[in-house]
């Protein structure tokens, strides 16, 4: 082997060693990046799960509020209807009593009847 060949082999070996180091560094960077991506994905999944859970809670709360509100409205409506019915009954009774008195008085044209 000539001196030139020996130099070429040494240079090549050094270049290969440098490349190997560069490759090793790149591999490390890739590994770190992959780990970071995995961590980020995990965080995203956790966040999504949290959001989903929050949405479910919101939905349940809304349903509960709606149901409660509906029940309250129904109760108020029922109370109003009952009150209205009572008022109608009282009014009908009053009219009947008043009509009865009027009919009684109409039947007699004597003024004395008005002074009971």
Secondary structure, 3 states (H helix, E strand, C coil): CCHHHHHHHHHHHHHHHHHHHHHHHHHHHHHHHHHHHHHHHHHHHHHHHHHHHHHHHHHHHHHHHHHHHHHHHHHHHHHHHHHHHHHHHHHHHHHHHHHHHHHHHHCCCCHHHHHC
